[in-house]
Amino acid sequence: MVVVEFDYGEMKRLVDLPRDKMVAMLSELGAPSEYEPEVDKVITELTPNRPDWYSMEGLARALKAFLGKERPRYKTKKSDYKVIVDPTVAAVRPYTVCAVVKGLKFNDERIRDAVLLQEKLLATLGRRVKKFGLGIYPLHAIRFPVSYTTMKPGDIRYVPLGHEEEMGADDILKMHKKGQQYGQLLKGHKRYPVFVDASGKVMALIPIVNSAETGKVDSDTRDIFIEVSGIEMQSCKAALNILACTFADMGGEVFEVAMDYGGEKFRSPDLSEKIMALDIGKVNSILGLTLTEKQVAGHLARMGYGYSGGKAAIPPYRADILGIVDIIEDIAISYGYNNFRPTVPDFFFPGRTITKYDGTDAIMRGMGFLEAKTFILTNKERLDMIGMGRDVVEIANPGTADYTVVRPTLILDMLETFRINKMKGVPQKFYEIGIVRDGKQSEKRLAFGMMDKKIEFADARGVLQALAAEKGLYFTLEKKPLKAFDPEISCAVMANGNEIGVFGKVSGSLLERLGLDFEVYICELSL
C-alpha cells in the first residue's frame, strides 16, 4: 500500500469540500481515507495501480472531476532545450525522457511533497528504481544541450546531494546512502550512465544520486528540468507525464525537450490524450446495466476522461489504463458499487466435492501442527535472504514490488509465518502444502517448521521420522550447506539415493534479521 497524507486546509483551497464529504468522496473513488484531527491531516491508502494519485494535486484533480468540474487539458510549449542520448547508454539504462517546467512557487511543504511523489513513483511504477530512476534539477544551474552518456567510474567526480565533499563514482556507491541502496544496478558495468551539461558538469550518476551543485531544488527555485531514465521507455514516459501534470497543477508551464537518440528524434513529454474505442454494448454486458451513451459519457467525465463518437480520451497521467476493461472499471466506480443490484445466476451447475486434504494433512495435524496458507508469489529481495534469488520465474508485469517472482521454495513463507505470529507465544508448529516453481518445473511440496525457546535436534528429527514412517518412506540425512540454515545442522533428506528435501536449524543471523528470538527448525520435502 502507498500512503498519501495532506493538510486538510491545503486541500480545501484546491477543492472546497467539507472535511467529512471529502473523506467520503475519496473513499468512494477507491482511495480509502480517514481524518486525523490531532494533526488536521487526511490520510489516504492507495494500491499501486493509481500512481497519479500519489500527490495532493493528483487527488484534487480526481475530486474535481468527480464533482463534475471542468477537466484539465494539459499542453506543452515549444522550446530550444535539447538532450543528446549517447549510444553507449544502451548497455546499461538505454532510455530517457525529459521535460522543463517553469513558473513554480516552491516552499518547504511543496518540496517535501515533490520528494515524496518521486519516492512513491520509484518504489511502485519504477519497481524500486529497477525500471527507471528520476531526477529534478533547478534549471538555472545547468546549460544546454544536456548529454545522457556513460563514463568510466574513475572519470566521474562530483559532490553528491547530502554530502559536502567531492566523491568518485565508486566511493558514491560504497559510502552514499543511495549508492548502498541501488549500487547493485550498476554492478558488472565498466561504464556508468551520467547526465552532463554543456559546461561539462556531472549532473547525476544514474540512477543513484544528483549533484549538489546542479540537482538541489530549494524554495528559491522557479524553473526545473526533469529526467526519467531507465530500461523501459513506456514506464519512463508514464512517470514523466505524471510528474509534468502534477507540476502543471501546481501552476507551472510545461515545455518540451528535444530528445536526440541519433537515428531517432522526438519531443517529450507527450501530454496528448490516448484515444480508445469504447463499445457501449460491451460496457453494459460486463456491468449488467443498460446505460445510454449519454450516461456513459457522464460517468467517464466524472473519472477524468473525455468521450466523443464511441471513443474515450484517456488523460496523459493515467499509466494504469491498459485496455477497455480498465475504463469499464472506472465507469463502475462512478456508477457506484453500492448501486449495483445483486442477481441470482440464470444457470445451474451441480458441482462436485473438492478434496482439500490428503493423508499428509492428517499426519501433520495429528502431530499437533497447524496449517498455513501463503501466496505463491514473492520477490527476489526476500529470496536473497535465504540464497535463492537467482534462476527464478519472474512476472512480466507485476502489480506490486512485493510479488514479482514465483516462489521456488516454501521455506521463506514458513519463516514469514513465524515472524507474523512471534508475539503469540511458543511453542509453535506450522505446516504448509503448496506449489513451488523450481527451475522449469512446478511441483507440490510439504514444509513444516517448529519454533520454541529451545529445540533439541532429536525432537525435530523425530517429526520427520514419524512422517516418514506413516508414509512408508526410508530416509537418511546428509550434510548439505544452505544459506538459511546453521552450518552445523544443514542437511539434505535422501531416499533411494535421491535428494527429496532439506532439513535444518535456521541460522542465528537470519533469525535476527527477521526479529525472531527463538530457535527454529524447518524441513521441506517434495511430494
N, C-alpha and C positions, 0 to 999 in steps of 0.2 A: 504494500500500500504506500501511496505517496500522500504526505500530509502538507496541506497548504493552510497557513494561518494569516489573517489580516485584521487590521484595526477596523472595527465596525464604522467608526466615524469617517475613515478614509474611503471605504466602500460606499457609504451613503452619499458622498459627494459625486460618485460616479453613477450610482443607481439609487434614486431616492425611494427607499422602501423601509417600512417599519422593520425593526430587528426580527421579530418572530416570523413575519412574512418572508423576509429574505432567507432565513434559515430553512423555512418550509419549502420555498421555491427551489433552492439549491438541491435539497434532498429529492424533490420531485424530478429534477433534471437528471438525477443519477449521481449527484455529488453530496453524499450524506454529510450533514453539517450539524454543529452544535455551538451554542454561545457560551463563552466563559466570562461571567460577569466580573471576576476578580481582576482581569486584565483588559476587559472590554474588547475581546477579540472573538472572531468566528473561526472555528477550527473545522476544516473540510478534509475528508478522507477520500482519496481518488484511486481508482485502479489505473494501471499503466496505459490503458487504451485511449486516454484523453490527455495527451501531453500539452495541448493548447490551453488546458485549464490549470497549469502549474503556476500561474501568476494571478494576482488580484485582477489585473486588466483582462485576462482571459476569461475569468469567471464573470466579471462585469459585462463583458461582451455577450456571453451566453444569456445572462439575466435580461439584458436589454432586448435581445431577440425574442426571448420567451414572453416578454411583456408586449410584444408587437411593435416595438420602436423600429425606426429605420435601421436596416442592417448596414454595416460599414462596407465600403468598396475600397480596396487597397490598390494604390497605384505607385509606380516608381517614376523618378525623374531621371532624365539623361545626365550623363556626366563624362568627364575625361579620365576618371580613375581606372587604372588597369593593373591586373595581376598576371604575371607571366609564370606559367607552370613548367618547370623543367622536367624532361622525360625521365630523369633518374629517380623521381619520387615513385614511379610505377612499381619499383621493387619493394617499397615499404608501405606507404599510405598514399595511393595514387590519385585521390580526388580531393578537390577543394572547391568551395563556392563562397563568394564574399558579398558584402554589402556595405554601404555607408549610410549612416543616419545622422541628420543634422537637426539642430534646434531643440535639443533635450534640456531639461532642467533637473539635474540630479541633486538629491540631498542624501543624507545618511540612510534614510529609510528606503529610498528608491534604489540606492546602490546595493543595499542588503537584499532587496527583493530580486534585483537582477542577478546577483551572485547565486541566490537560492534557485532561481529559474535555471541557470546554467547547470548547477549541480544535479537538479532533478532530471533535466534532459539527458545529461551524460549517464546517469545511473540507470535510466529506463530505455529510452529510444536509442541511446548510444551504447547500450549494453556494457556499462562501466568502462567507457572510453574504447572498447574494442572495435566498435563500428565507426565511431567518429569522436574527435575532440573538438573543442571550440575555444575561441579567444575573442575578447573585446578590447580594443585599443583606443586611446584618445587620438583623434585624427591629427591634431596639431603636432604630435610628436613623431610622425612618420612622413616620409617623402615617397611619392610615386614616380615611376611604377614600382610596385612591390613584387618580389620574386618568391615563389614557393619552390624550393630546391632542396638539395641534400649537400651535406658537408661531412668531411671526416671528423670524428669525435674530437681529435686533438686540435682542430681549427675552430671549434665552437667555443667561444668565451663571451659571457655577458653576466650582468648582475640579475639574478632571478628574483621574482616577486617574493617578498618575505625575508630576503637577505640583503645585506649592505655591502658585501664584497663580491668582486667578480669571481666567477667559477667556470671551470671547464665542464664539458658535457658529461664526462664520466663521473666527476665529483657531484654534479647535479643529480644523477641517477642514484648515487650512493648516499648522499647526505641530505638532499632536499626531501621534504615530506611527500611531494607529488612524484618525485623521482623514485622513491621507495615504493610508492603505491602502483605506479604504472610503468616503471622501467622495464618490466619483462616484455612489454610490447615491442621494444627495440632490440631485444636480445638476439644476437646472432647476425645483426646487420653491420656492415662495415662503414656505411654512411647513414647519417641520421637526417630526417626531414626538418627543415627550418624555414621560417619566414624571414626574409631580409629586405630592408627598404632600399631606396635608390642611393642612399648615402653609405650603404654597407653595414648598417646597424642590424644586428640579430634581434628580431622582434620576439621570437619564441622558439624553443625546442619543442617540436610537435611529437606527440600530444601531451607534453609534460607540463611546462610552465612558461608564462610570459616573461618578458624582460621588465625589470622595474623602471627602466628608462622610457620604454615605448608602450608598456602594457598596463599602466596603473590608472584606473579611472577614479576620479575624485569629484567632490561637489562643484568644482570649477569647470569640469568637462561639459561641453555643449555638443560636440560632434564626435562620433565614434566610427571606427572601422571594425567590422565583424568578419571573422573567418570561421568556417566549419570544414574540417579536414578529416578524411578517414578512408575506409576501404570499400564503402558502398555509396555511390553517387546519390541514389534516391533518398537514403536516410539523411545524408548531408543537406540536400535540398529541403527536405521536410523540416529539419531543425532550424535552418536559416529562415524559412518562411515564418515559423512560429516566433522566432526572435524579432524579425522585421515587423511583423504585425503587432507584436506586443509593444515595441518601442514606438510604432506609429500611434498606438492607442495612448501612449504617454505624451503625445504631442509632437513627435519627431516627424521629419520628412525623410523618406527612403529614397536613396539614389542608387542607380545601377552601377555595377562594376564590370568592366570588360574582362572576361576570362579568356586567356590566350594559352591553349594547350598545344600550340604549334599547328598541327593539322586540323584541329577543331577550335572554333572560336564561338563564344556565346556571351550573353549578358545575364548577370544574376543580381538580385533574386528575381524569379518569375512569380509575380503575385497575381497572375491571371487565374480565373476560376476554371476548374476542370468540369467539363460537360459530360454527363452520363445519362443515357436513355432510361426512362422510368415507365414501366408498363403498369398503368393503374389497375388493370385486372389482376396482375401478379401481386400487387400490394394488397388488394382485398382478399385474394386467395390465401396468402400467407397469414394475414392477420384475422381472417374470418369476419371481415367487415364489409360494408357497402358504401365506402366513401366515394364522393364525387371528385372530379378533377379539381374543382374549386376548393373543396375541403382538403385534399392532399396538398395543394399549393399553400394553403393556410398553415397546415401543420409543418411543412417544410420551412416556411418563413420563420416560424417560431423557433426552429432549430438552427437558424442562420443560413439556410440555403436560399437560392433563387430558383424559380421554376417558370418555364415557358414552353408551350407546344410539345409536351411529353418529354421534356428534358430537364434534369435537375442540374443546377450550377453549384458545384462544391467549393466552399471557401478555401483559399490557399493555405490556411493554417490547419486544416483537417488532415492530419497524417494518418488517421485511422480508417479512412474510407477506402476499402479495397474492392467492394462490389455492391450490387444493388441491395443485398440483404442488410448491409450496414446502414443504408439510407432508410430502409423499411423499419429497422430497429428505432431510428430516431423519430419516425412518424408515430410508432407505437408509444414512445416516451411522451411526445406531445399530446397524443390522444389520451394518455393516462392509463397506466396499467390497472388502476382500480376501476376503470370504466368498462373493462372487458367483462363480458358475462360468461361464466363457466358453462360449458355444454357437455352432454354425455356423448361419447363417440358413437357414430352410427354403424359400427361394425362390431362383430363378436369374434373372439379368439379364445378357445377353451384353455389354452395354457398347458403347462406341464410342470412337474415337480423339478425344482432346481436342487441338485445335490451340492450343498455348500461345504460339507465337511467330509473328510475321508478318515481312514484308520489312524493316520498320523496325528490329526487333530485330537482324536480321542486319547491317544497315548500321551500327548503333551499336556492336555487338560487333566488327565489322571495323575500326572506328576506335579500338579499344582501351578502350571504355567497359564498365564493369561494371554489371550490372542491379541496381537497388534495388527493394524492395517495401515499401511503408509502409501504414499504416492510412488508411482513407477518412475517419475521424473525427478531429477536433481540437477546439480551444476558441477562444473569441473573444479571450482574453488573448494567446495566441500569434499569432493572425492580426493583432492590432493592431500588432504589431512591424513588419509589412510593409504596414500601412494597408489591410487587407482584412477587418476585423472586423465590418463592417456588412452588412446585407442578406444574411445567410446563413441557411441552413435549420437550425433548432435541433431537437434531440432532445427529445421531450416529457417523457420520464422517464429521463434518463441515469443509468447505473450508477456513473459516476465523474466528478469535476470536470475530468479531463483530456480527456475526449471528450464534448463537448456539442453540437457542430455538425458538419455535413457540409462537408468542405473545398471551397473554391471555386477552389483553385489547387494545383499541385504544387510551387511554389517553396519554400514553408515546409518541406515534407518533404525537399526536396533539401538545404536548409541544415542541417536536423537530421541528415541522413546524414553530411554533412561534419563536423558537430560531434562526432558519436559516434566517427568514425574519425580525428579530428585527430591522435591520437598514433601513427598507423600510417605516418607518412611521407608525403612528397609527391614527385612529382605524384599527384593523384587525379582520376579521371574516372568519373562515375556517370551513369546514365540511368534513367528510370522511365517506363513507360507505364501510366496509370491513369485511373480515372473521377473526375471532379470534378462538383460541382453549382454551376453559375454562374447565379444567379437562379433561374428556374423550370425550367431545362433541364439535364439531365445530358449530359456529353459526354466522349469519350475524348481525353486529351492526352498529349503527349510532353514530358518535361522532361529536359534534360541539363545537367550542370554540370562545371566544371573548377576545381581548386584547386591552386595552386603558390605558391612564393615570389614569382615574377614571371611574369605572363602578358601577352603582347602582344595588343592588340586584334585585330590581323590573324590571330593564331593561333586565337582564339576564334571570330571571324567565319568563318574557314576551315572550321571544323567544320560550321557552319550551311550554308555554300556547298556542301560535299561532300554533306551530307544532301539539300539541295535538288536538286542535280544527279542524284543517284541516284533521287529521287522524281519527276523531271521537272517541277520547280517553279521558276518565276522569281519572285524576291522582291526587295524593297527595304527599307531601314531608314529609318524616320522618327523624329526625336527625340520622345520622349514622357516626361514626368516621372513616375516611380514611386517611392514611398517606399523600396522595398527597394534601389533602385539609386543609384549615383553620378549626380548631376545631369548630368555631362558625358558619360556613357556609359549612357544610358537610352533605349531605342528600342522602337518598335512594329515588328513584322515585317508587311509589307504584301505582298499578292499579288492581282493583278487588282482593285486598288482597295479591297480589304477587309483589315481587320486580322485576321491569323491567329495572332498570338502576340506575345510580348515577348522582348527580348534586352537584357542589360546587365551591368555590373560592379557587384557588391554593394557597398553603401556602407560606408565605414570604421566609422561609428558602429554599424551593425548587426552587423558582424563583431566589433567589440569587445564588444558585448553578448553575443554567442554564444561569446566566448572563442577566436575564430579569429585567428591571427596571420599569415594568408596572404591572397593575392588570390584572389577567386572570381568567375567568370563563370557566369551561368545563362541558359538560353533555355527558354521554354515555348511549345509550338505545339499548335494544335488539330489533331486527326487526323480 
